[in-house]
Amino acid sequence: MILAAALGAFFFAAAGAVGTLLGLSFADRIDSLPDGPPQQRAPIAVLLVACAVIGAFIAAHGNSPAQIVVLAIVCLALAAIWIVDARRGIVPDAFTLGPLALILLFALYQHHWGNFIAAIIPLTPFAAAAALSKGRGMGWGDVKLVALGGAVLGVQWAVAACIAACLAAVGFSYAAGRRRGPIAFAPFLTAAIGAAIPIAALH
């Protein structure tokens, strides 16, 4: 178990490193939105440690090699999303729809239809918020990220992660004195989804 945890930590940390590099490269090629949130520095070291911890837990608890690879790709995408949204206020489709398609194809192959339902249920209220605010109060990139979280975590833990992310974002906004200004929401979502991955893997 110790060896499996160590290998999982290394594999996921490597995936996180690739994700940070992709996120930095993507952010360098695009401009921030004119009405977007202020730029932030992403805590790269923290992201890599978090990926390693998730990987150690997943590998030590007997998940299949296919599941380990899929979750490592998800962690790669979450790291990239955090960086791009923090620096540019944008959640790229490549880092949400790509992993989401992979998970749903994997679920289709295994006849796990619950993944499709789990992607739709938490997505619905976020999509409504994005539609009502015309993408300003809630961005469509965040909506796609929520769908990814649902497919990865299942309905119960995805809803819990979304609630935790919303509460953390509101608390941060008040603490920072930006009660009305935009904030980068994806870092809160990615943190909540990442934290819930080991918990959801046990159920």
C-alpha positions in Angstrom: 0.0 0.0 0.0 2.9 2.4 0.8 4.5 1.8 -2.5 1.2 2.2 -4.3 0.6 5.5 -2.5 4.1 6.7 -3.4 3.7 5.9 -7.0 0.2 7.5 -7.1 1.6 10.6 -5.5 4.4 10.8 -8.1 2.0 10.2 -11.0 -0.6 12.7 -9.9 2.1 15.3 -9.1 3.5 14.8 -12.6 0.0 15.3 -14.0 -0.4 18.4 -11.9 2.9 19.7 -13.2 1.8 19.2 -16.8 -1.5 20.9 -16.0 0.3 24.0 -14.5 2.6 24.2 -17.6 -0.4 24.0 -19.9 -2.3 26.5 -17.9 0.6 29.0 -17.8 1.2 28.5 -21.6 -2.5 29.0 -22.3 -2.8 32.1 -20.1 0.2 33.7 -21.8 -1.5 33.4 -25.2 -4.7 35.2 -24.2 -5.8 38.5 -22.8 -7.9 39.1 -19.7 -11.5 40.0 -20.2 -12.0 43.8 -19.9 -14.7 43.3 -17.2 -13.1 40.2 -15.7 -11.8 39.7 -12.2 -8.5 41.1 -11.1 -5.5 38.9 -11.8 -4.2 36.6 -9.1 -1.1 34.5 -8.7 -1.8 30.8 -8.6 -0.2 28.8 -5.7 1.6 26.3 -8.0 3.4 24.5 -5.2 0.1 24.0 -3.3 -1.5 22.7 -6.5 1.2 20.1 -7.0 1.1 19.0 -3.3 -2.7 18.7 -3.5 -2.4 16.6 -6.7 0.2 14.3 -5.0 -2.1 13.9 -1.9 -5.0 13.0 -4.1 -2.9 10.5 -6.1 -1.5 8.8 -3.0 -5.0 8.3 -1.6 -6.5 7.1 -4.9 -3.7 4.6 -5.6 -3.6 3.3 -2.0 -7.3 2.5 -2.0 -7.3 0.0 -4.9 -8.8 1.9 -7.8 -8.3 0.3 -11.2 -5.5 1.6 -13.5 -8.1 3.1 -15.8 -9.7 5.0 -13.0 -6.3 6.2 -11.8 -5.4 7.5 -15.3 -8.8 9.3 -15.7 -8.6 10.9 -12.3 -5.0 12.0 -13.0 -6.2 13.7 -16.2 -8.9 15.4 -14.2 -6.3 16.7 -11.7 -4.2 17.9 -14.6 -7.2 19.8 -16.0 -8.2 21.2 -12.6 -4.6 22.6 -12.1 -4.7 24.2 -15.6 -8.2 25.7 -15.0 -7.1 27.2 -11.6 -4.2 28.9 -13.2 -5.9 30.3 -16.3 -9.0 31.6 -14.4 -6.8 33.2 -11.7 -4.6 34.9 -14.3 -7.1 35.7 -17.0 -10.6 35.2 -15.7 -11.4 32.5 -18.3 -12.1 28.8 -18.0 -11.0 27.2 -21.3 -13.2 24.6 -22.9 -10.2 22.3 -23.6 -9.8 21.8 -19.9 -13.4 21.1 -19.1 -15.1 19.5 -22.1 -12.0 17.4 -23.0 -11.9 15.5 -19.6 -15.7 15.5 -19.4 -15.9 13.7 -22.8 -13.3 11.2 -21.6 -15.2 10.4 -18.4 -18.5 10.1 -20.3 -17.0 7.8 -22.9 -15.5 5.7 -20.1 -18.9 5.6 -18.4 -20.6 4.7 -21.7 -18.1 1.8 -22.2 -18.9 0.5 -18.7 -22.6 1.2 -19.0 -22.5 3.6 -16.0 -25.4 5.9 -16.9 -25.3 7.6 -13.6 -22.3 9.7 -14.7 -24.5 11.4 -17.3 -27.2 12.2 -14.7 -24.5 13.3 -12.3 -23.1 15.8 -14.8 -26.6 17.2 -15.6 -28.1 17.7 -12.1 -25.5 20.1 -10.6 -25.1 21.8 -14.0 -28.7 22.9 -14.2 -28.8 25.6 -11.5 -25.5 27.0 -12.7 -26.6 27.1 -16.3 -29.8 28.9 -15.2 -27.6 31.5 -13.3 -25.4 31.9 -16.3 -28.3 32.4 -18.6 -30.1 34.9 -16.4 -26.9 36.9 -15.8 -25.9 36.6 -19.5 -22.6 35.1 -18.5 -21.6 38.0 -16.1 -22.7 36.8 -12.7 -21.9 33.2 -13.6 -19.7 32.3 -16.6 -20.4 29.4 -18.9 -16.9 28.1 -18.3 -17.9 27.6 -14.7 -21.0 25.8 -15.8 -18.9 23.3 -17.8 -16.6 22.9 -14.9 -19.5 22.0 -12.6 -20.6 19.4 -15.2 -17.1 17.9 -15.1 -17.3 17.9 -11.3 -20.6 16.1 -11.4 -19.3 13.4 -13.7 -16.3 12.8 -11.6 -17.9 13.0 -8.1 -21.5 11.8 -8.5 -24.5 13.9 -7.6 -24.1 13.9 -3.8 -20.5 15.0 -3.6 -20.7 17.3 -6.6 -23.6 19.2 -5.0 -21.6 19.4 -1.7 -18.5 20.6 -3.5 -20.5 23.3 -5.4 -22.1 24.5 -2.1 -18.7 24.6 -0.4 -17.2 26.5 -3.4 -20.0 29.1 -3.4 -19.7 29.7 0.4 -15.9 30.0 0.1 -16.2 32.4 -2.8 -18.7 34.6 -0.9 -16.5 34.6 2.2 -13.4 35.5 0.2 -15.2 38.3 -1.6 -16.4 39.9 1.7 -13.0 39.4 3.3 -11.3 41.1 0.3 -13.8 43.9 0.3 -15.0 43.1 -3.3 -18.7 42.6 -2.5 -19.8 43.7 -6.0 -16.8 43.2 -8.2 -16.2 40.0 -10.2 -14.0 37.3 -8.7 -12.4 34.2 -10.3 -14.8 31.4 -9.3 -13.1 28.5 -10.9 -10.3 28.3 -8.3 -12.9 27.7 -5.6 -14.7 25.1 -7.7 -11.5 23.3 -8.6 -10.4 23.2 -5.0 -13.7 21.9 -3.8 -13.8 19.2 -6.6 -10.3 18.2 -5.9 -10.9 17.9 -2.2 -14.0 15.8 -2.8 -12.3 13.3 -5.2 -10.8 11.1 -2.5 -14.0 11.2 -0.5 -16.2 10.3 -3.5 -13.7 7.5 -4.4 -14.6 5.7 -1.1 -18.3 5.6 -1.9 
